[in-house]
Each structure stands twice: as structure tokens, then as C-alpha cells.
Amino acid sequence: MRTLTQRSSSRICTNCHTILVGQYCHNCGQRKMSLRDFSILHFIGQAIDTLTHIDSKFYQSIKYLIVKPGFLSAEFVKGKQIAYMKPVQLFLLINIIYFFSASILDQKTLTTPLYFHLIGATPYRTMAQSMVSQKIQERGISIEEYETHFDKNGAVFSKTLIFIMIPVFALLLQLFYIRAKRFCVEHLVFSIHFFAFLLVLLIIGLPLFKFAFIGAAALFHYRETIYMEYISTGFISICLFFYLSISLKTFYQQSVVLSAGKSLLLTYSLIWVLWFYRMILFLSCFYTT
């Protein structure tokens, strides 16, 4: 067995056993090890550098995701990827932050409890009512008891099923830009960044809007809770329309008017994508509860 000194002075890569011609292996890219790599200070320094590097990438990515719509997607397909987090990595991190904040603020925008499936203005409401009614009769339990188990499953499934909206929206982009002859991955990258922004909007924008709306309603003695959900949906839709308009112009290099027109259609289509997501969420919870 070779000693530490022998390993550090070897001219053979310790990872793939390729003969080294410099400090880095030309085959796998690993740096030649030295005695310095095994010092405590160097190890701590590397850990700190890794953490701050990730923070820097996340900060840069979030900043451009919000203030320069479409920029991250355009940079990614151009091959400029080192300075920013990869699309999936960025989305996953924001997704974790969203569901953590949603549990604290008691937001149910994507979790969708049972009562919304049954009495909300959903296209599948009648089907849902029939299925749930039959199940609780077969099991001999109350709707309240079933609702508890259903909502618990919904909180779990909503963390993963949100991903189904991304390829569906990417498919819509493929149809809208079929003449552009772009790769499917390009539309997928755009879709990932778009839904990452949507989550940021739900994390920061929506709570701030509700706080401001409730404050204004209290000031003028209005009952602010009556139409809160409808007003919140309108706020999100308007934000997404303008964000999409700028994103499409930046990423697909088209005119302002064309971008605004397609953004309007995509924003409307997004409502049906959300209904599709909620129906899949309902069926997943129903058949596992």
C-alpha cells in the first residue's frame, strides 16, 4: 500500500490511472493531489469556497430570473452556463423554498385541498363529487375523516406533481413556435425558468399583494376576504402576462406586439394547464387514500 507522500508525488492520476502531464488529468479532469490537500485549513477553505460559490450562483440566477425575463434561458442555450445555476437545479431549490414558505404562510395555491376539488369551479367537479361520495359510502366513513387523509396525501404529491406542468407548457411553446425550428430542450429550459419565476411570485409577490390588499380593504372598511382568491388569481395572471411578454421577446427574438399576443394566449392556456395539474393531483390522492 502506497504512503501519502508516494501518492502525492505520483505522476499517475489517482482517479483514472492516466499518466499526468500537468497538474490536471487530461482524461478525467481531476487535479493532482498534494500533501496540502490533506491539511485541515485547506479542507475548511474548500468547503467555504464551495458554499459561497453556490450562493453566488443562486444570487445571480435569482436576480436575472426576476429582473431580466428570458435572459437565463437565452444564456443557457448559448452555452454561457458557468456563472448561473442549471435550470433544473435552480427550479428544485426554489421549489423547496416555496413549499417551506407555503407551510409557514398556510398557502394552498398548489396543494389544493379536497373541498376545492369538490366545490371549486373545476371542470372535473362533478366527477370528483361522484367518486368521493362512492368511496366514503363504501368505507362507511365521514367526509371530514376522508378529507383529513386526502389533504395529507395532497401535501406530499403536490411537491412532485408540479413537475408535470413544465413539459406540458414546453409542448405548448413547441406548438406556438413550430416554425422557429428550435430544439425541444430549448422550450423545456424556457419552461423551467418560467415556472421557477412563478414559484418566486408565489413566495414573495403574492403574500405582499395580499398584505397590501387586506390593509387597503381594512382602511376603506371593505370585506377583503370575499373575493380574495379571484383577485389573487387576477394579480398572478397579470404578472405572468407581462413577464411572459418580455421573456418571449428576449428568448425568441421577436417583436413586442407578437410577444404580447402569444403571451396572452399562453397565459390563458396556463389556466388549463393548472386545471390539468389539479385533476392529476386529485386522481393521485384519490387512488392512494
C-alpha positions in Angstrom: 0.0 0.0 0.0 1.4 3.4 -1.0 2.0 6.1 1.6 0.5 9.5 1.4 3.8 11.0 0.2 4.0 8.5 -2.6 0.5 9.2 -3.7 1.1 12.9 -3.8 4.3 12.7 -5.8 2.9 10.1 -8.3 2.7 11.1 -12.0 -0.3 8.8 -12.4 -3.9 10.1 -11.9 -5.3 8.6 -8.7 -8.8 8.6 -10.2 -8.4 7.0 -13.6 -4.7 5.9 -13.6 -3.8 8.1 -16.6 -0.3 9.4 -16.9 -0.2 13.0 -15.8 1.4 15.7 -18.0 0.5 18.6 -15.7 -1.4 19.4 -12.5 -4.7 18.3 -14.0 -5.6 15.0 -15.7 -6.4 15.4 -19.4 -8.7 12.4 -19.2 -10.9 13.0 -16.2 -10.0 16.5 -15.2 -9.0 15.7 -11.6 -6.2 17.8 -10.1 -3.0 16.1 -8.9 -3.2 15.5 -5.2 -0.5 17.0 -2.9 0.1 17.0 0.9 -1.6 20.4 1.1 -4.9 18.7 0.2 -4.9 16.8 3.5 -4.4 19.8 5.7 -7.4 20.9 7.9 -7.2 24.5 6.8 -7.2 23.6 3.1 -10.3 21.3 3.7 -12.2 24.0 5.5 -11.2 26.6 2.9 -12.5 24.4 0.1 -15.8 23.8 2.0 -16.3 27.6 2.5 -15.4 28.3 -1.2 -17.9 25.7 -2.4 -20.7 27.1 -0.2 -20.1 30.7 -1.2 -19.7 29.7 -4.9 -23.2 28.1 -4.8 -24.6 31.2 -3.0 -23.1 33.5 -5.6 -24.6 31.4 -8.5 -28.0 31.3 -6.8 -28.0 35.0 -6.1 -27.0 35.8 -9.7 -29.6 33.3 -11.1 -32.4 34.7 -8.9 -31.6 38.3 -9.8 -31.6 37.7 -13.5 -34.7 35.4 -13.3 -36.7 38.3 -11.8 -35.3 41.4 -13.4 -34.3 40.1 -16.9 -37.1 37.7 -18.0 -35.8 35.2 -20.6 -32.2 36.1 -20.0 -31.2 32.9 -18.2 -32.8 30.7 -20.8 -31.1 32.6 -23.6 -27.7 32.4 -21.9 -28.1 28.7 -21.3 -28.8 27.8 -24.9 -25.9 30.0 -26.0 -23.7 27.9 -23.8 -23.0 30.5 -21.2 -23.7 28.3 -18.2 -20.8 28.6 -15.7 -22.0 31.8 -13.9 -25.5 30.6 -13.3 -27.3 27.6 -11.7 -28.5 25.0 -14.1 -32.3 25.3 -14.8 -33.3 22.1 -13.0 -31.0 22.8 -10.1 -32.5 26.3 -9.7 -36.1 25.1 -10.0 -35.6 22.4 -7.4 -34.1 24.8 -4.9 -36.9 27.4 -5.4 -39.4 24.5 -5.2 -38.1 23.5 -1.8 -38.2 27.2 -0.6 -41.7 27.5 -1.9 -43.2 24.5 -0.1 -41.3 25.5 3.1 -42.7 29.0 2.9 -46.2 27.7 1.9 -46.3 25.6 5.1 -45.5 28.7 7.2 -47.8 31.1 5.4 -50.5 28.4 5.0 -50.7 28.9 1.3 -52.7 26.3 -0.7 -52.1 27.6 -4.2 -50.7 24.3 -5.5 -51.6 21.9 -2.7 -55.4 22.2 -3.5 -57.4 20.7 -0.6 -60.3 18.3 -1.1 -63.0 21.0 -0.6 -61.7 22.9 -3.6 -61.8 19.8 -5.9 -65.4 19.3 -4.8 -66.9 22.8 -4.7 -64.5 24.9 -6.6 -65.1 26.0 -10.2 -63.2 23.0 -11.6 -64.0 21.3 -14.9 -63.9 17.9 -13.2 -66.0 18.9 -10.1 -69.0 16.6 -10.9 -66.7 13.6 -11.5 -64.8 14.3 -8.2 -68.0 14.6 -6.2 -69.3 11.3 -7.5 -66.0 9.4 -6.9 -65.6 10.7 -3.4 -69.2 10.1 -2.5 -69.0 6.5 -3.6 -65.7 5.9 -1.7 -66.9 7.3 1.7 -70.1 5.2 1.4 -68.1 2.0 0.6 -65.8 2.7 3.6 -68.5 3.9 5.9 -66.6 7.0 7.0 -67.5 10.7 7.2 -66.4 13.2 4.6 -64.4 15.0 7.3 -62.4 11.9 8.1 -61.7 11.2 4.5 -60.7 14.8 3.9 -58.0 14.7 6.6 -56.3 11.7 4.8 -56.8 13.2 1.4 -55.3 16.6 2.2 -52.3 14.9 3.9 -51.6 13.0 0.7 -52.2 16.1 -1.3 -49.4 18.0 0.6 -47.0 15.2 -0.4 -48.0 14.7 -4.0 -48.1 18.5 -4.8 -44.3 18.6 -4.2 -43.6 16.3 -7.1 -46.6 16.6 -9.4 -45.8 20.3 -10.1 -43.2 18.9 -12.5 -45.8 17.7 -14.9 -46.8 21.3 -15.7 -43.3 22.0 -17.1 -43.3 19.6 -20.1 -46.9 20.4 -20.8 -46.1 24.1 -21.1 -43.0 23.3 -23.1 -45.2 21.4 -25.5 -47.4 24.5 -25.9 -44.3 26.5 -26.7 -43.3 23.9 -29.3 -46.7 24.4 -31.0 -46.5 28.2 -30.8 -43.0 28.3 -32.3 -43.2 25.3 -34.6 -41.7 27.4 -37.4 -38.8 28.5 -35.3 -37.3 25.1 -35.7 -35.9 25.1 -32.2 -34.9 22.0 -30.2 -37.4 20.7 -27.7 -34.8 21.2 -24.9 -34.8 24.9 -25.6 -38.5 25.1 -25.0 -38.1 22.9 -21.9 -35.4 25.2 -20.5 -37.6 28.3 -21.1 -40.5 26.4 -19.4 -38.4 25.5 -16.3 -37.2 29.1 -15.8 -40.8 30.3 -16.3 -42.2 28.0 -13.6 -39.3 28.9 -11.3 -40.4 32.5 -11.6 -44.0 31.5 -10.9 -42.8 29.9 -7.7 -40.9 33.1 -6.8 -44.0 35.1 -7.4 -46.0 32.8 -5.1 -43.2 33.0 -2.4 -42.8 36.8 -2.5 -45.2 38.6 -4.8 -48.5 37.0 -3.8 -48.1 37.4 0.0 -47.0 41.0 -0.4 -50.0 41.7 -2.6 -52.4 40.0 -0.2 -50.9 42.0 2.7 -51.3 45.3 0.8 -54.8 44.4 -0.4 -56.0 43.4 3.1 -54.5 46.6 4.5 -56.3 48.8 1.9 -59.5 46.9 2.4 -59.4 47.5 6.1 -58.6 51.2 5.6 -61.7 51.6 3.4 -63.9 49.2 5.6 -64.3 46.6 2.8 -64.7 42.8 3.5 -61.4 41.9 1.8 -61.8 38.1 2.1 -64.9 37.7 -0.1 -63.2 37.9 -3.5 -59.6 37.4 -2.3 -59.0 34.2 -4.4 -60.3 35.7 -7.6 -58.4 38.9 -7.1 -55.2 37.0 -6.3 -55.7 34.9 -9.4 -56.1 38.1 -11.5 -52.9 39.5 -9.9 -50.9 36.4 -10.8 -52.3 36.3 -14.3 -51.4 40.0 -15.0 -47.8 39.4 -13.6 -47.3 36.3 -15.7 -48.6 38.1 -18.8 -46.1 40.9 -18.6 -43.3 38.5 -17.6 -44.0 36.2 -20.5 -44.2 39.1 -22.9 -40.7 40.2 -22.0 -39.4 36.6 -21.8 -40.7 35.6 -25.2 -39.2 38.8 -26.8 -35.8 38.1 -25.2 -35.6 34.4 -25.8 -37.3 34.0 -29.2 -36.1 37.3 -30.6 -39.4 38.6 -31.9 -41.4 41.9 -31.9 -43.1 43.3 -28.9 -46.6 43.0 -30.4 -46.1 39.4 -31.4 -44.6 38.6 -28.0 -47.6 40.2 -26.2 -50.1 38.4 -28.4 -48.5 35.0 -27.8 -48.1 35.8 -24.1 -51.8 36.5 -23.8 -52.7 33.1 -25.4 -50.1 31.3 -23.3 -51.3 32.9 -20.1 -54.9 31.8 -20.9 -53.6 28.3 -21.8 -51.8 28.2 -18.4 -55.1 28.2 -16.7 -56.0 24.9 -18.4 -52.5 23.6 -17.6 -53.2 24.3 -14.0 -56.6 22.6 -14.2 -54.9 19.6 -15.7 -52.3 19.6 -12.8 -55.1 19.8 -10.2 -57.0 16.9 -11.9 -53.9 14.7 -11.8 -53.3 15.8 -8.2 -56.9 14.8 -7.3 -56.7 11.4 -9.0 -53.3 10.7 -7.4 -54.6 11.5 -3.9 -58.0 9.7 -4.5 -56.4 6.4 -5.6 -53.9 6.4 -2.7 -56.2 7.4 0.1 
